[in-house]
Amino acid sequence: MISANDFIPSKYTHSVEEGNFQWSAPSNIALVKYWGKKDNQIPANPSVSFTLNNCKTITKLAFAKKQNDGTFSFDLLFEGQPKEDFKPKIQKFLERIEIYLPFLKDYHFTIDTENTFPHSSGIASSASGMAALAMNLMSIEKALYPEMTEEYFYQKASLLARLGSGSACRSVKGSVVVWGNHTNISGSSDLFGVEFPNAIHANFKNFQDTILLVDKGEKKVSSTVGHDLMHNHPFAERRFAQAHENLDQLITIFESGDLEEFIKIVESEALTLHAMMMTSMPYFILMKPNTLEIINAIWKFRNETKIPVCFTLDAGANVHVLYPENVAETVLQFIKNELVGYCQNGQYICDEIGNGAMLI
């Protein structure tokens, strides 16, 4: 059993004065949701997600040796401009991961980051952003310790990303990623995300995700606050058990390609996530009237056409429309004809399953 201590390095064999790396890392969309966490970003239940392809963060990290004066030293640029309000989150992240990357205070870092999707579009950028930063930091550690294995590199990158944003650990490697201990998924861990190890039916290859931007505003409730509300939630234990059960069912569904059963699990998970928010104390509703209009329109369309299209939601109002590649033309026509009117300024993003982070 791998423990967090296995990722604390004992020595480095090389030294590096300066350099830079650039990585892209994608966002991801959970099918079985993670909601509720323990200390150190450990999930209360396992989750599984599709890695996206087009919605990603591209981060360039330049580093130069400095005098170690016991402080972290970094500049942060977002789309080429200084971004002071991101800095506290990065500072906190560096504090959390210093035990795993003891070289952090030896360098001054310039972090230059940008997203391929509109900022504040209501798409979670913390997952892609923290994953991209973690990949860059691991590239520095690999330069200091070239003997590192590829498996260790990716596991540790995922572990670091998790400490920045829980779901970021699912944006490092693989097209379908599991995070959280699950009895029937070999190698699964609370510490990092792993590529789904079992067979996946051709029905799920190149699966499409069209993201309907219903509300581009900042979320009313931060994810951290939402997760914390699960601690005394009256339905928490049953919910955590349900996530394990649904993940078990998905193992079989991914193998058989049963789209009907896939739809049931995915939509139920999305609605359960929002049900947990509506039944916490304090309670809150993140769906908007147009979110419900879209859900009802998808149900009507699926009922009438028998086309296997479904929705899922993150902790927000936007709707991810999921469907196999072979029905893409028909579904996109439906989206343009009937759903775009419910989007803020008619905006939506076409995406599909991708493969994780990439060195540029």
ChimeraX attribute file (.defattr): number of C-alpha atoms within 10 A of each C-alpha:
attribute: neighborCount
match mode: 1-to-1
recipient: residues
	/A:1	5
	/A:2	9
	/A:3	10
	/A:4	12
	/A:5	9
	/A:6	12
	/A:7	17
	/A:8	15
	/A:9	13
	/A:10	8
	/A:11	9
	/A:12	15
	/A:13	9
	/A:14	11
	/A:15	11
	/A:16	13
	/A:17	10
	/A:18	14
	/A:19	13
	/A:20	15
	/A:21	18
	/A:22	20
	/A:23	21
	/A:24	26
	/A:25	33
	/A:26	31
	/A:27	29
	/A:28	31
	/A:29	24
	/A:30	22
	/A:31	26
	/A:32	28
	/A:33	26
	/A:34	23
	/A:35	25
	/A:36	23
	/A:37	19
	/A:38	12
	/A:39	7
	/A:40	11
	/A:41	18
	/A:42	19
	/A:43	24
	/A:44	24
	/A:45	24
	/A:46	25
	/A:47	25
	/A:48	27
	/A:49	26
	/A:50	26
	/A:51	27
	/A:52	25
	/A:53	22
	/A:54	18
	/A:55	24
	/A:56	25
	/A:57	25
	/A:58	24
	/A:59	30
	/A:60	20
	/A:61	22
	/A:62	20
	/A:63	22
	/A:64	14
	/A:65	17
	/A:66	14
	/A:67	10
	/A:68	14
	/A:69	9
	/A:70	9
	/A:71	13
	/A:72	16
	/A:73	16
	/A:74	17
	/A:75	14
	/A:76	20
	/A:77	19
	/A:78	15
	/A:79	13
	/A:80	11
	/A:81	10
	/A:82	14
	/A:83	14
	/A:84	11
	/A:85	9
	/A:86	12
	/A:87	15
	/A:88	10
	/A:89	12
	/A:90	17
	/A:91	13
	/A:92	12
	/A:93	18
	/A:94	19
	/A:95	14
	/A:96	15
	/A:97	18
	/A:98	15
	/A:99	14
	/A:100	19
	/A:101	18
	/A:102	15
	/A:103	16
	/A:104	24
	/A:105	20
	/A:106	19
	/A:107	21
	/A:108	20
	/A:109	22
	/A:110	17
	/A:111	22
	/A:112	21
	/A:113	23
	/A:114	19
	/A:115	20
	/A:116	12
	/A:117	15
	/A:118	13
	/A:119	12
	/A:120	13
	/A:121	18
	/A:122	22
	/A:123	24
	/A:124	20
	/A:125	24
	/A:126	17
	/A:127	27
	/A:128	32
	/A:129	26
	/A:130	29
	/A:131	39
	/A:132	32
	/A:133	29
	/A:134	28
	/A:135	29
	/A:136	23
	/A:137	19
	/A:138	19
	/A:139	21
	/A:140	22
	/A:141	22
	/A:142	17
	/A:143	16
	/A:144	17
	/A:145	16
	/A:146	13
	/A:147	10
	/A:148	12
	/A:149	10
	/A:150	10
	/A:151	9
	/A:152	12
	/A:153	17
	/A:154	21
	/A:155	19
	/A:156	24
	/A:157	28
	/A:158	29
	/A:159	28
	/A:160	31
	/A:161	31
	/A:162	29
	/A:163	25
	/A:164	25
	/A:165	21
	/A:166	27
	/A:167	31
	/A:168	31
	/A:169	32
	/A:170	35
	/A:171	35
	/A:172	35
	/A:173	24
	/A:174	21
	/A:175	22
	/A:176	27
	/A:177	26
	/A:178	28
	/A:179	29
	/A:180	23
	/A:181	21
	/A:182	20
	/A:183	10
	/A:184	11
	/A:185	17
	/A:186	12
	/A:187	19
	/A:188	21
	/A:189	21
	/A:190	21
	/A:191	25
	/A:192	30
	/A:193	36
	/A:194	26
	/A:195	20
	/A:196	21
	/A:197	15
	/A:198	12
	/A:199	11
	/A:200	17
	/A:201	14
	/A:202	13
	/A:203	17
	/A:204	19
	/A:205	14
	/A:206	17
	/A:207	19
	/A:208	26
	/A:209	27
	/A:210	20
	/A:211	23
	/A:212	26
	/A:213	24
	/A:214	28
	/A:215	25
	/A:216	19
	/A:217	13
	/A:218	12
	/A:219	15
	/A:220	10
	/A:221	14
	/A:222	11
	/A:223	16
	/A:224	14
	/A:225	10
	/A:226	20
	/A:227	17
	/A:228	15
	/A:229	21
	/A:230	22
	/A:231	15
	/A:232	11
	/A:233	16
	/A:234	13
	/A:235	13
	/A:236	18
	/A:237	14
	/A:238	9
	/A:239	21
	/A:240	18
	/A:241	13
	/A:242	16
	/A:243	24
	/A:244	20
	/A:245	13
	/A:246	22
	/A:247	22
	/A:248	15
	/A:249	14
	/A:250	21
	/A:251	17
	/A:252	17
	/A:253	18
	/A:254	20
	/A:255	15
	/A:256	14
	/A:257	16
	/A:258	15
	/A:259	19
	/A:260	14
	/A:261	14
	/A:262	20
	/A:263	19
	/A:264	12
	/A:265	19
	/A:266	22
	/A:267	18
	/A:268	16
	/A:269	23
	/A:270	20
	/A:271	15
	/A:272	17
	/A:273	19
	/A:274	19
	/A:275	15
	/A:276	22
	/A:277	23
	/A:278	14
	/A:279	16
	/A:280	19
	/A:281	13
	/A:282	9
	/A:283	12
	/A:284	16
	/A:285	16
	/A:286	18
	/A:287	18
	/A:288	13
	/A:289	11
	/A:290	19
	/A:291	23
	/A:292	14
	/A:293	12
	/A:294	24
	/A:295	18
	/A:296	12
	/A:297	16
	/A:298	21
	/A:299	14
	/A:300	12
	/A:301	18
	/A:302	15
	/A:303	11
	/A:304	9
	/A:305	9
	/A:306	11
	/A:307	16
	/A:308	17
	/A:309	22
	/A:310	23
	/A:311	23
	/A:312	24
	/A:313	24
	/A:314	21
	/A:315	22
	/A:316	25
	/A:317	24
	/A:318	27
	/A:319	27
	/A:320	22
	/A:321	23
	/A:322	22
	/A:323	25
	/A:324	20
	/A:325	16
	/A:326	12
	/A:327	13
	/A:328	17
	/A:329	9
	/A:330	10
	/A:331	24
	/A:332	16
	/A:333	11
	/A:334	15
	/A:335	18
	/A:336	12
	/A:337	10
	/A:338	14
	/A:339	22
	/A:340	18
	/A:341	15
	/A:342	19
	/A:343	20
	/A:344	17
	/A:345	12
	/A:346	13
	/A:347	16
	/A:348	21
	/A:349	14
	/A:350	15
	/A:351	19
	/A:352	21
	/A:353	23
	/A:354	24
	/A:355	19
	/A:356	27
	/A:357	25
	/A:358	15
	/A:359	14
	/A:360	10
